[in-house]
Amino acid sequence: MILIFIIIACLSISLCVWIALLLLCCKKEILSKILLFLVSFSAGALMGSAFLHLLPEAALEIKTEKIYLITLVAFVFFFFMEKLLYWRHCHKENCQIHTFGYMNLFGDGLHNFIDGLIIATAFLVDIKLGVTTTFAIALHEIPQEISDFGVLLYAGFKKKKALLINFIVALTVVAGGIVGYFISLNLENIISFLLPFAAGGFIYIAASDLMPEIKKETNLRKSIISFLMFMLGIALMFVMK
């Protein structure tokens, strides 16, 4: 019975991705104008999620030195994977889909998987705690999924394809919930080591791929708005903490 509750809760989190449908209602001209601001928001949300959520949670369970090492290893791993994907997909002069789109999908999938583990843990402790935890994660996931959708659009994905792929990746939260249920005895240690790894990936994507794109804007007014959107992303992750 608990497993059914976990699966239903995780599916509800996956459905948060369809909030991005609201963006599909925007005309192409309007979408192109707000895309940079959406990317700025996403960069702030990724940074906020890494430094305000993932790393502090990991610090409760493992030593600081290990957290730094795992985060650094993840950062290097994402750099290597991006170079590998660039060689595989973008060796031509004009690349249709930027590699940071794939990196964001990988990082988001890992993050969602961890969310599933957390939900499973909460339900195994108490059903009421599980429901409360699911609601809290949903509040966090809605802005995250919207920003992820914006990253995919900026990376070159078509709107419908970005939405579908984002939803498929969102289903990893269900996989995390099921895995968490069956390995509940070792769940705490698994979460502890996955959290800084996901954080390293988020930091890499935001700092290496998204923020340089934001810095290319030369218009003062748009630059200020982009910065404010970046700070809004961080602030929202702080509120959701």
N, C-alpha and C positions, 0 to 999 in steps of 0.2 A: 504493500500500500504506500509506503514511504517513497519507493522508487517512482510510482505513478505521480505523486505530488512533485517530486524533483523534476521529472520530465515535463510536466505541465508548466511548472515555474520557469524552466529553462526555455521552453518554446515561447512563452510570453516575452522573454527577454529578446529572443531572436526576432520577434515581430516588430520590435522597436525600429528596425531598419526601414520599415515602410513609411516612417515619418518623412523619409527623404522623398516620398512621392510628391510632397508639397512643392519641391523644387522643380519637378517635371511640369508643373503648371506655369512656370515662368517662361516667357518668350526668350528666344535665343539671344536677342539684343540685351535684354535685362539680365539674363544669366551671365553673359560675358562681362557685364559691368560689376556684378557682385562677386564674381568668382575669386578674384584676388583677395577680397575681404573675407570670403569663406575659408580660403587657404590660410590667411592670417589667424583666423579664429581657430582653425585646426592645429596650427603650430603651437598656439598657446595652450590648447586643450591637451595636446600630446605631452608638452613639457610639464603642465600642471599634473597630469595623470601620473607621470613618471616620478616627479619629485614630491608630490603631495599625497599620493595614494600608494603606488607600488613599493617604492623604496622604504617609506616609513613602516609599512606593514611587514616587509622583509626584516627590518631592523628589530622587530619584536621577537624574532625567532632565531636568527643566525648572527654571527659576529660581523662587526663592521668591515673588517678586512676582507672577508669572504664576499660581502655585498659589493664592495668596490671591484673586486677581481671579477666576479660574475658579470657585473654591469659592463666592465671594460671588454671582457671576452665577447659579450653580446654585441657591443658596439663594433668591434673588429669583425665579428662574424657577419653582421649586416653589411659592412663595407665590402667584405669579400664577396658576399652573395650578390650585391649590387653590381660589382665589377664583372662577375660571372654572367649575370643576366644581361648586362650591357653588351658583353661580347656575343652572347647567344642571340639576343633580340635586336640589338641596336648597332651592329657593326657597319650598317649602311649610314650614309650621311644624314638622311632624314629618318629619324625614329618616330613612328606613329604613337607609341605608348612609352612614356618615360618609366625607367626602372623603379623609381621610388613608389610608383603605384603598386607594383608587385610587393615591394618591401612593406608597404603599409598594410596590404592584405595579410602578409605573413605575421606581422606584429599584432594586428588586430585579431587574427585567428588565435594566436597564443593568449592574448589578453582575454578573449571570450572564453577560451578553454579554462583559464584560471577562475573566471567568474562562475563557471559551471561547478568547479571544484568547491568554491566557497559556498554556493547555494546548497550543494549536496551536504556539506559539513553542517550547515545551519539546520537543515531539515532532520539530520540524524541526531542533533542535539534536542531540538524541540520544533514542532510543526509551526507554532506561532512565530518562533525566531526565524524559521525558514521563509515564512510569508513576508515578514518585516524586511529581511535581508533582500529578498527578491524585489520588493518595492524600491528599496534604496539603490540597488544596482540598476533598475529600470530608469530611475531619475538620472543616473550617471550615463547610461547607455544612449539615451535619446540624443543629447547634444553630440556625443561621441560618434554615433552613426551618421548624423547629419554632416559632421565635419569629415568623416571618412569618405562619404559620398562626394563631397567637394574635392577631396584630394584625388579621387579616381577620375573625376571630370577634368581636373587640371592636368592629370597625367596623360590624358588623351583617350580615355574610354568614352564610348558613346553612352548617353544617359540610361537607356534601357539595359545595356550590358552591365554598366556600373551598378545599377540597382540590383540586378539578378546576382551578380558575383558577390556583392556586399551581403546579400541575404544568405547565400550559400556559406560564406565565411562566418556569418552570424550564427549559423547552426552549430558551430563548434562549441558553443556554450552548452548545447544538449549533450554532445560527446563528453564534455568535461563533467557534467552532472552525473552521467551514467558511470564513467570511470571512477569518479569520486565516491560513488555509492559502493562500488565493489572493492575499492582499495582504501576504505575509510580508516583502517588502522594506521596506514602510512601517509595519510593525506596531508597532515600538517607539514612533514618534511618536504613533500613534493611541492607544495605551494611556496614554501620558503625559498626554494632554489629557482622556481620559475618566475617569481615576481621580479627580482633584479634583472633577469634575462630579458623579460618583456620591457622593463624600464630602459635598458640599454638600447633596445631596438627603437623605442619611441623617441628617445633622445637623438639617436642617429638620424631618423627620418626628419624630425623637426629642424635640427641644427644643420644638417648637411644638404637636405633637399628642399625643404619648404621655405626656410628663412632667407636663403640666398635669392629665391625667386621674388620674395617680398621686397628685398633691398633693391631690386632692379627698378622699382617704381620711382620716377623722378618728380612727379607732380606733388607739390607740398601738401595740398589738401588731401589727396588720396593716401599719401604716406602717413599722415597723421591719423586718418581713419583706420588704415591698416594696423598701425601700432595700437590704437584703442581696441580694435577687434582682437589683436593678439593678447592684450591684457585682459579682455573680457573672457577669452578662453581659459586663461589661468585662473581668473576670479571665479568662474563657474565651477572649475574643478575644486577650488578651495571651499566653495559653498557646499559642494556635494561630498566633501570629505567626511 
